[in-house]
């Protein structure tokens, strides 16, 4: 399955989540969004965002200071 990549490296809270929310609205149900961020607060922000919005946080990894979040858009 393909995924859309959103690069928000260098942006601080709340911009990564706001940009991801906008990108997810443009995707179809079940499609995936990978978000690349450098803000450490994004870990807790994306966990809370997905829990509250109904989107699925499939993976959260960190490599060399860059966090990668894989989110599946909720079914409407």
KOLGU-4560 file (N, C-alpha, C; in nm, 3 decimals, padded with zeros to 5 digits):
<recs>
<n_xx: 00.085 n_yy: -00.118 n_zz: 00.000 ca_xx: 00.000 ca_yy: 00.000 ca_zz: 00.000 c_xx: 00.089 c_yy: 00.124 c_zz: 00.000 mol: A seq: 1 type: UNK>
<n_xx: 00.053 n_yy: 00.221 n_zz: -00.081 ca_xx: 00.134 ca_yy: 00.342 ca_zz: -00.088 c_xx: 00.104 c_yy: 00.432 c_zz: 00.030 mol: A seq: 2 type: UNK>
<n_xx: 00.195 n_yy: 00.524 n_zz: 00.052 ca_xx: 00.176 ca_yy: 00.619 ca_zz: 00.160 c_xx: 00.221 c_yy: 00.757 c_zz: 00.114 mol: A seq: 3 type: UNK>
<n_xx: 00.162 n_yy: 00.858 n_zz: 00.174 ca_xx: 00.198 ca_yy: 00.997 ca_zz: 00.149 c_xx: 00.298 c_yy: 01.036 c_zz: 00.256 mol: A seq: 4 type: UNK>
<n_xx: 00.401 n_yy: 01.112 n_zz: 00.219 ca_xx: 00.502 ca_yy: 01.155 ca_zz: 00.315 c_xx: 00.486 c_yy: 01.306 c_zz: 00.338 mol: A seq: 5 type: UNK>
<n_xx: 00.485 n_yy: 01.343 n_zz: 00.465 ca_xx: 00.476 ca_yy: 01.484 ca_zz: 00.505 c_xx: 00.601 c_yy: 01.516 c_zz: 00.587 mol: A seq: 6 type: UNK>
<n_xx: 00.683 n_yy: 01.607 n_zz: 00.537 ca_xx: 00.807 ca_yy: 01.646 ca_zz: 00.605 c_xx: 00.783 c_yy: 01.775 c_zz: 00.682 mol: A seq: 7 type: UNK>
<n_xx: 00.780 n_yy: 01.764 n_zz: 00.815 ca_xx: 00.762 ca_yy: 01.882 ca_zz: 00.900 c_xx: 00.884 c_yy: 01.902 c_zz: 00.991 mol: A seq: 8 type: UNK>
<n_xx: 00.999 n_yy: 01.853 n_zz: 00.945 ca_xx: 01.121 ca_yy: 01.868 ca_zz: 01.024 c_xx: 01.150 c_yy: 02.017 c_zz: 01.044 mol: A seq: 9 type: UNK>
<n_xx: 01.192 n_yy: 02.051 n_zz: 01.166 ca_xx: 01.224 ca_yy: 02.189 ca_zz: 01.198 c_xx: 01.105 c_yy: 02.268 c_zz: 01.253 mol: A seq: 10 type: UNK>
<n_xx: 00.985 n_yy: 02.214 n_zz: 01.240 ca_xx: 00.867 ca_yy: 02.283 ca_zz: 01.293 c_xx: 00.843 c_yy: 02.242 c_zz: 01.437 mol: A seq: 11 type: UNK>
<n_xx: 00.792 n_yy: 02.335 n_zz: 01.516 ca_xx: 00.764 ca_yy: 02.310 ca_zz: 01.657 c_xx: 00.614 c_yy: 02.295 c_zz: 01.679 mol: A seq: 12 type: UNK>
<n_xx: 00.580 n_yy: 02.236 n_zz: 01.792 ca_xx: 00.442 ca_yy: 02.215 ca_zz: 01.834 c_xx: 00.368 c_yy: 02.348 c_zz: 01.828 mol: A seq: 13 type: UNK>
<n_xx: 00.250 n_yy: 02.351 n_zz: 01.776 ca_xx: 00.162 ca_yy: 02.245 ca_zz: 01.731 c_xx: 00.163 c_yy: 02.222 c_zz: 01.580 mol: A seq: 14 type: UNK>
<n_xx: 00.256 n_yy: 02.287 n_zz: 01.508 ca_xx: 00.254 ca_yy: 02.281 ca_zz: 01.362 c_xx: 00.260 c_yy: 02.140 c_zz: 01.303 mol: A seq: 15 type: UNK>
<n_xx: 00.344 n_yy: 02.048 n_zz: 01.353 ca_xx: 00.345 ca_yy: 01.914 ca_zz: 01.292 c_xx: 00.208 c_yy: 01.846 c_zz: 01.293 mol: A seq: 16 type: UNK>
<n_xx: 00.137 n_yy: 01.854 n_zz: 01.404 ca_xx: 00.005 ca_yy: 01.790 ca_zz: 01.413 c_xx: -00.096 c_yy: 01.865 c_zz: 01.326 mol: A seq: 17 type: UNK>
<n_xx: -00.090 n_yy: 01.996 n_zz: 01.323 ca_xx: -00.183 ca_yy: 02.072 ca_zz: 01.240 c_xx: -00.164 c_yy: 02.041 c_zz: 01.092 mol: A seq: 18 type: UNK>
<n_xx: -00.039 n_yy: 02.034 n_zz: 01.049 ca_xx: -00.011 ca_yy: 02.000 ca_zz: 00.909 c_xx: -00.054 c_yy: 01.857 c_zz: 00.877 mol: A seq: 19 type: UNK>
<n_xx: -00.031 n_yy: 01.765 n_zz: 00.971 ca_xx: -00.072 ca_yy: 01.627 ca_zz: 00.950 c_xx: -00.224 c_yy: 01.617 c_zz: 00.941 mol: A seq: 20 type: UNK>
<n_xx: -00.294 n_yy: 01.689 n_zz: 01.025 ca_xx: -00.440 ca_yy: 01.687 ca_zz: 01.022 c_xx: -00.490 c_yy: 01.734 c_zz: 00.886 mol: A seq: 21 type: UNK>
<n_xx: -00.431 n_yy: 01.840 n_zz: 00.834 ca_xx: -00.469 ca_yy: 01.892 ca_zz: 00.702 c_xx: -00.442 c_yy: 01.788 c_zz: 00.594 mol: A seq: 22 type: UNK>
<n_xx: -00.326 n_yy: 01.723 n_zz: 00.601 ca_xx: -00.291 ca_yy: 01.621 ca_zz: 00.501 c_xx: -00.385 c_yy: 01.501 c_zz: 00.509 mol: A seq: 23 type: UNK>
<n_xx: -00.421 n_yy: 01.460 n_zz: 00.630 ca_xx: -00.510 ca_yy: 01.346 ca_zz: 00.647 c_xx: -00.649 c_yy: 01.374 c_zz: 00.591 mol: A seq: 24 type: UNK>
<n_xx: -00.694 n_yy: 01.497 n_zz: 00.600 ca_xx: -00.825 ca_yy: 01.532 ca_zz: 00.544 c_xx: -00.827 c_yy: 01.513 c_zz: 00.392 mol: A seq: 25 type: UNK>
<n_xx: -00.710 n_yy: 01.525 n_zz: 00.329 ca_xx: -00.702 ca_yy: 01.508 ca_zz: 00.184 c_xx: -00.686 c_yy: 01.363 c_zz: 00.139 mol: A seq: 26 type: UNK>
<n_xx: -00.674 n_yy: 01.271 n_zz: 00.234 ca_xx: -00.657 ca_yy: 01.130 ca_zz: 00.201 c_xx: -00.790 c_yy: 01.057 c_zz: 00.213 mol: A seq: 27 type: UNK>
<n_xx: -00.799 n_yy: 00.944 n_zz: 00.146 ca_xx: -00.918 ca_yy: 00.861 ca_zz: 00.157 c_xx: -00.910 c_yy: 00.773 c_zz: 00.281 mol: A seq: 28 type: UNK>
<n_xx: -01.025 n_yy: 00.720 n_zz: 00.325 ca_xx: -01.027 ca_yy: 00.631 ca_zz: 00.441 c_xx: -00.932 c_yy: 00.513 c_zz: 00.423 mol: A seq: 29 type: UNK>
<n_xx: -00.852 n_yy: 00.486 n_zz: 00.527 ca_xx: -00.758 ca_yy: 00.374 ca_zz: 00.524 c_xx: -00.624 c_yy: 00.406 c_zz: 00.461 mol: A seq: 30 type: UNK>
<n_xx: -00.610 n_yy: 00.521 n_zz: 00.396 ca_xx: -00.482 ca_yy: 00.557 ca_zz: 00.337 c_xx: -00.383 c_yy: 00.596 c_zz: 00.447 mol: A seq: 31 type: UNK>
<n_xx: -00.255 n_yy: 00.589 n_zz: 00.413 ca_xx: -00.150 ca_yy: 00.610 ca_zz: 00.513 c_xx: -00.073 c_yy: 00.738 c_zz: 00.489 mol: A seq: 32 type: UNK>
<n_xx: -00.035 n_yy: 00.800 n_zz: 00.602 ca_xx: 00.047 ca_yy: 00.921 ca_zz: 00.601 c_xx: 00.169 c_yy: 00.896 c_zz: 00.688 mol: A seq: 33 type: UNK>
<n_xx: 00.287 n_yy: 00.919 n_zz: 00.633 ca_xx: 00.410 ca_yy: 00.913 ca_zz: 00.712 c_xx: 00.454 c_yy: 01.056 c_zz: 00.738 mol: A seq: 34 type: UNK>
<n_xx: 00.470 n_yy: 01.090 n_zz: 00.866 ca_xx: 00.511 ca_yy: 01.224 ca_zz: 00.906 c_xx: 00.653 c_yy: 01.217 c_zz: 00.959 mol: A seq: 35 type: UNK>
<n_xx: 00.740 n_yy: 01.304 n_zz: 00.908 ca_xx: 00.878 ca_yy: 01.314 ca_zz: 00.954 c_xx: 00.893 c_yy: 01.444 c_zz: 01.032 mol: A seq: 36 type: UNK>
<n_xx: 00.933 n_yy: 01.433 n_zz: 01.158 ca_xx: 00.940 ca_yy: 01.550 ca_zz: 01.247 c_xx: 01.067 c_yy: 01.543 c_zz: 01.331 mol: A seq: 37 type: UNK>
<n_xx: 01.111 n_yy: 01.660 n_zz: 01.379 ca_xx: 01.229 ca_yy: 01.666 ca_zz: 01.465 c_xx: 01.195 c_yy: 01.715 c_zz: 01.606 mol: A seq: 38 type: UNK>
<n_xx: 01.074 n_yy: 01.762 n_zz: 01.627 ca_xx: 01.032 ca_yy: 01.812 ca_zz: 01.758 c_xx: 01.002 c_yy: 01.694 c_zz: 01.851 mol: A seq: 39 type: UNK>
<n_xx: 01.074 n_yy: 01.684 n_zz: 01.962 ca_xx: 01.054 ca_yy: 01.573 ca_zz: 02.057 c_xx: 00.911 c_yy: 01.570 c_zz: 02.112 mol: A seq: 40 type: UNK>
<n_xx: 00.849 n_yy: 01.685 n_zz: 02.124 ca_xx: 00.711 ca_yy: 01.690 ca_zz: 02.175 c_xx: 00.613 c_yy: 01.624 c_zz: 02.079 mol: A seq: 41 type: UNK>
<n_xx: 00.654 n_yy: 01.604 n_zz: 01.954 ca_xx: 00.565 ca_yy: 01.543 ca_zz: 01.855 c_xx: 00.525 c_yy: 01.401 c_zz: 01.894 mol: A seq: 42 type: UNK>
<n_xx: 00.609 n_yy: 01.331 n_zz: 01.969 ca_xx: 00.576 ca_yy: 01.193 ca_zz: 02.008 c_xx: 00.445 c_yy: 01.192 c_zz: 02.088 mol: A seq: 43 type: UNK>
<n_xx: 00.440 n_yy: 01.270 n_zz: 02.195 ca_xx: 00.319 ca_yy: 01.276 ca_zz: 02.276 c_xx: 00.204 c_yy: 01.342 c_zz: 02.199 mol: A seq: 44 type: UNK>
<n_xx: 00.236 n_yy: 01.441 n_zz: 02.117 ca_xx: 00.133 ca_yy: 01.511 ca_zz: 02.042 c_xx: 00.062 c_yy: 01.417 c_zz: 01.945 mol: A seq: 45 type: UNK>
<n_xx: 00.138 n_yy: 01.335 n_zz: 01.871 ca_xx: 00.076 ca_yy: 01.245 ca_zz: 01.774 c_xx: 00.002 c_yy: 01.131 c_zz: 01.842 mol: A seq: 46 type: UNK>
<n_xx: 00.051 n_yy: 01.084 n_zz: 01.956 ca_xx: -00.022 ca_yy: 00.981 ca_zz: 02.030 c_xx: -00.158 c_yy: 01.035 c_zz: 02.072 mol: A seq: 47 type: UNK>
<n_xx: -00.161 n_yy: 01.155 n_zz: 02.128 ca_xx: -00.287 ca_yy: 01.216 ca_zz: 02.172 c_xx: -00.377 c_yy: 01.248 c_zz: 02.052 mol: A seq: 48 type: UNK>
<n_xx: -00.320 n_yy: 01.301 n_zz: 01.947 ca_xx: -00.397 ca_yy: 01.336 ca_zz: 01.828 c_xx: -00.468 c_yy: 01.214 c_zz: 01.771 mol: A seq: 49 type: UNK>
<n_xx: -00.396 n_yy: 01.104 n_zz: 01.756 ca_xx: -00.455 ca_yy: 00.983 ca_zz: 01.699 c_xx: -00.561 c_yy: 00.924 c_zz: 01.792 mol: A seq: 50 type: UNK>
<n_xx: -00.533 n_yy: 00.924 n_zz: 01.920 ca_xx: -00.629 ca_yy: 00.872 ca_zz: 02.017 c_xx: -00.760 c_yy: 00.952 c_zz: 02.011 mol: A seq: 51 type: UNK>
<n_xx: -00.749 n_yy: 01.084 n_zz: 02.000 ca_xx: -00.867 ca_yy: 01.170 ca_zz: 02.003 c_xx: -00.940 c_yy: 01.178 c_zz: 01.869 mol: A seq: 52 type: UNK>
<n_xx: -00.866 n_yy: 01.162 n_zz: 01.759 ca_xx: -00.927 ca_yy: 01.179 ca_zz: 01.626 c_xx: -00.976 c_yy: 01.049 c_zz: 01.565 mol: A seq: 53 type: UNK>
<n_xx: -00.930 n_yy: 00.935 n_zz: 01.619 ca_xx: -00.972 ca_yy: 00.807 ca_zz: 01.564 c_xx: -00.881 c_yy: 00.752 c_zz: 01.456 mol: A seq: 54 type: UNK>
<n_xx: -00.777 n_yy: 00.828 n_zz: 01.419 ca_xx: -00.679 ca_yy: 00.777 ca_zz: 01.324 c_xx: -00.590 c_yy: 00.677 c_zz: 01.397 mol: A seq: 55 type: UNK>
<n_xx: -00.532 n_yy: 00.582 n_zz: 01.324 ca_xx: -00.448 ca_yy: 00.479 ca_zz: 01.386 c_xx: -00.301 c_yy: 00.515 c_zz: 01.373 mol: A seq: 56 type: UNK>
<n_xx: -00.232 n_yy: 00.523 n_zz: 01.485 ca_xx: -00.087 ca_yy: 00.543 ca_zz: 01.485 c_xx: -00.025 c_yy: 00.404 c_zz: 01.474 mol: A seq: 57 type: UNK>
<n_xx: 00.020 n_yy: 00.369 n_zz: 01.354 ca_xx: 00.070 ca_yy: 00.234 ca_zz: 01.326 c_xx: 00.213 c_yy: 00.215 c_zz: 01.371 mol: A seq: 58 type: UNK>
<n_xx: 00.294 n_yy: 00.320 n_zz: 01.365 ca_xx: 00.436 ca_yy: 00.309 ca_zz: 01.404 c_xx: 00.490 c_yy: 00.445 c_zz: 01.441 mol: A seq: 59 type: UNK>
<n_xx: 00.585 n_yy: 00.443 n_zz: 01.533 ca_xx: 00.655 ca_yy: 00.563 ca_zz: 01.574 c_xx: 00.800 c_yy: 00.523 c_zz: 01.597 mol: A seq: 60 type: UNK>
<n_xx: 00.891 n_yy: 00.575 n_zz: 01.515 ca_xx: 01.032 ca_yy: 00.540 ca_zz: 01.528 c_xx: 01.115 c_yy: 00.668 c_zz: 01.530 mol: A seq: 61 type: UNK>
<n_xx: 01.240 n_yy: 00.654 n_zz: 01.574 ca_xx: 01.332 ca_yy: 00.768 ca_zz: 01.579 c_xx: 01.467 c_yy: 00.721 c_zz: 01.528 mol: A seq: 62 type: UNK>
<n_xx: 01.524 n_yy: 00.800 n_zz: 01.438 ca_xx: 01.657 ca_yy: 00.769 ca_zz: 01.385 c_xx: 01.731 c_yy: 00.901 c_zz: 01.361 mol: A seq: 63 type: UNK>
<n_xx: 01.844 n_yy: 00.915 n_zz: 01.427 ca_xx: 01.930 ca_yy: 01.032 ca_zz: 01.411 c_xx: 01.855 c_yy: 01.163 c_zz: 01.434 mol: A seq: 64 type: UNK>
<n_xx: 01.766 n_yy: 01.164 n_zz: 01.535 ca_xx: 01.696 ca_yy: 01.286 ca_zz: 01.570 c_xx: 01.570 c_yy: 01.314 c_zz: 01.489 mol: A seq: 65 type: UNK>
<n_xx: 01.538 n_yy: 01.227 n_zz: 01.395 ca_xx: 01.416 ca_yy: 01.244 ca_zz: 01.316 c_xx: 01.315 c_yy: 01.138 c_zz: 01.357 mol: A seq: 66 type: UNK>
<n_xx: 01.196 n_yy: 01.184 n_zz: 01.392 ca_xx: 01.088 ca_yy: 01.093 ca_zz: 01.430 c_xx: 01.003 c_yy: 01.065 c_zz: 01.308 mol: A seq: 67 type: UNK>
<n_xx: 00.963 n_yy: 00.940 n_zz: 01.294 ca_xx: 00.877 ca_yy: 00.899 ca_zz: 01.183 c_xx: 00.750 c_yy: 00.840 c_zz: 01.242 mol: A seq: 68 type: UNK>
<n_xx: 00.637 n_yy: 00.897 n_zz: 01.201 ca_xx: 00.506 ca_yy: 00.851 ca_zz: 01.247 c_xx: 00.429 c_yy: 00.799 c_zz: 01.127 mol: A seq: 69 type: UNK>
<n_xx: 00.380 n_yy: 00.677 n_zz: 01.137 ca_xx: 00.297 ca_yy: 00.621 ca_zz: 01.031 c_xx: 00.154 c_yy: 00.617 c_zz: 01.081 mol: A seq: 70 type: UNK>
<n_xx: 00.068 n_yy: 00.690 n_zz: 01.012 ca_xx: -00.072 ca_yy: 00.706 ca_zz: 01.055 c_xx: -00.164 c_yy: 00.656 c_zz: 00.944 mol: A seq: 71 type: UNK>
<n_xx: -00.263 n_yy: 00.577 n_zz: 00.984 ca_xx: -00.367 ca_yy: 00.533 ca_zz: 00.889 c_xx: -00.493 c_yy: 00.615 c_zz: 00.915 mol: A seq: 72 type: UNK>
<n_xx: -00.542 n_yy: 00.676 n_zz: 00.808 ca_xx: -00.662 ca_yy: 00.759 ca_zz: 00.822 c_xx: -00.781 c_yy: 00.673 c_zz: 00.864 mol: A seq: 73 type: UNK>
<n_xx: -00.860 n_yy: 00.726 n_zz: 00.951 ca_xx: -00.975 ca_yy: 00.652 ca_zz: 01.003 c_xx: -01.076 c_yy: 00.627 c_zz: 00.891 mol: A seq: 74 type: UNK>
<n_xx: -01.156 n_yy: 00.524 n_zz: 00.911 ca_xx: -01.268 ca_yy: 00.495 ca_zz: 00.820 c_xx: -01.381 c_yy: 00.589 c_zz: 00.858 mol: A seq: 75 type: UNK>
<n_xx: -01.439 n_yy: 00.653 n_zz: 00.760 ca_xx: -01.549 ca_yy: 00.747 ca_zz: 00.792 c_xx: -01.683 c_yy: 00.682 c_zz: 00.794 mol: A seq: 76 type: UNK>
</recs>
